[in-house]
Amino acid sequence: MAALKVSDFDTVRKRAHSLKGASANIHALDLSQAASSLEDAVRENSIPAIGGSVADLSEKLAAVNAELRQAG
């Protein structure tokens, strides 16, 4: 995510929030929780937690994308 590379944490938080809602709408609850964790980490300015949350979110997003490819 380009916003992370330039430490634009406001954009990261907003995108995490949007992904949280969008993934909840399609019942991708693990992805929604990962996005929520990233949003919280950014809000708390916790750099170590942000890194872990990004890794977790990337993993969950890849899993959802794989499922969507199989379904569609």
Buried (B, 14 or more C-beta within 10 A) or exposed (E): BEBBEEEBBEBBBBBBBEBBEEBBEEEBEBBBBBBBBBBBBBEEEEEEBBEEBBEBBEEBBEEBEEEEEEEE
